Amino acid sequence: MKKPNVIFLIQDQMQQQIMKAESGCIMPNLRTLMNDGAVFERAHTCNAICSPSRASLLTATPPHVHGMVDCTHTVPPYRAEFDDSLDTITQAFCEEGYEVSYYGKWHIERTHKLEKFGIKAFETELHVPSFPVSVYDRVTMGNPGYPEKMVCGIFSEDSTFTEEYYIYEKAMSEIERARQEEKPFCTFISTYAPHDPYCVPEEIYRLYEDADLKLPASFYDEMNDKPAIYRRMREALKGLSEEEYLKTLRCYYSYCTLVDIQFGKLIQYLKQTGLYNNTLIVCLSDHGDMMGAHGLMMKSVEAFEEIYRIPLVMKLPDQELAGSVFDFHINTYEIGPTVLELAGCRPLKGEQTGVSMVPWMKGERTDKHFGYAEFFGQRYSFTQRIYWEEDLKYVFNAFADDELYDLAKDPHEITNLSQHPDYQEQKRHLCNCMWEQAKKTGDESLINAEYFLLQIAPIGPGERKQSGNYGIYNKKF
């Protein structure tokens, strides 16, 4: 049986909300993939920032297992170091005879020696040329003692003078080479877009000239029932007016549309060359963007759905499951095992790899599964664990009060139910589920946090494997 080709389309910081027609985001080619494929409504990133989530996609393990718990460029190696002894989905595809290539943002580990992972052809951020543009209209912000930064901007060059255009052209050249040689290919195309600063060509920005864009429903949330750091972070954005928020939203949507134009170019090429029907296309984002929700932008420690719920579409060969909409939870580290099984490839080696969700896709499993994410804090080291079950979402904040949301009744996460007397049993249950997942995956730092003043969770981890006798130097307890 002929192996299906595989293409991963990875966006940086694209929130799931852009998939909804009512968002106003112009994404016709993404909608083509959605119509021809399966849409996952409850796809969650396992971490709110780039490197941890991308490394989890590659290894099918949660961040504490692969070790890249922060972004490669933000902390020294002792704070975040990738374990390159782990099996990877790229190695699996390579061993199955695929021509594996990678174009665009890598940001997974520090060596950029992608050949170690079975990737034969690649251009990452170390190799892609720069594209200096003429920004003539911008929104900037800066607080006392901090450098001024551009939030968004508009430039006069057209979309062909962008990194996104370049890497799609390079990727299609590599795909064409594999096609000519009649070899199955697995190609990753990874854009920086729509990551901040949201800098876009004027020709795309104009597409939103008559768009009636609105601030998110939670924009005015005072967040008095949420961790104080969320309010401090919103205070850092106090210099931005509502008009500037809306302009930024327009630029963000324009940046998403820039990526969508590349989707269209790729889809057209695949159809013209007869590759489309036998190609499995996986479109996802590493994480989302607040984009005005709760008065915030970008992403950080705030554990809201705008960051953690990501777009995920799988267009299967021969458009199998076309039009399917799945509402079970799926995590970043489960995407790789799922795609490997769909492609008929070997599973990953290792005890802590994510599970394949194919049984759920086929209807052999009907439970909603669960969502689980870890956060280690970006520079300031905030520790969080997030657990989703059905419509409930629990956030364990090691630095502040916890959070609990009923997403069916409160999709915009306005009301934190963590202290609500009617939800205490559910909170303890979800916290216990969090501990079980931590123990299952060997999250030792978390489950060993039992020192007197660290016993702050609503319920502790319970029994775990350890010796009844342990020592500190020569003292036995």
Beta strands, then each sheet from edge to edge (+ up, - down):
strand 1: 5-11
strand 2: 38-44
strand 3: 99-104
strand 4: 121-123
strand 5: 135-141
strand 6: 149-155
strand 7: 185-190
strand 8: 198-201
strand 9: 279-285
strand 10: 312-315
strand 11: 325-331
strand 12: 371-375
strand 13: 384-389
strand 14: 392-397
strand 15: 403-406
strand 16: 471-472
strand 17: 475-476
sheet 1: 4+ 3+ 7+ 1+ 9+ 10- 2+ 11+
sheet 2: 5+ 6- 8-
sheet 3: 12+ 13- 14+ 15-
sheet 4: 16+ 17-
end
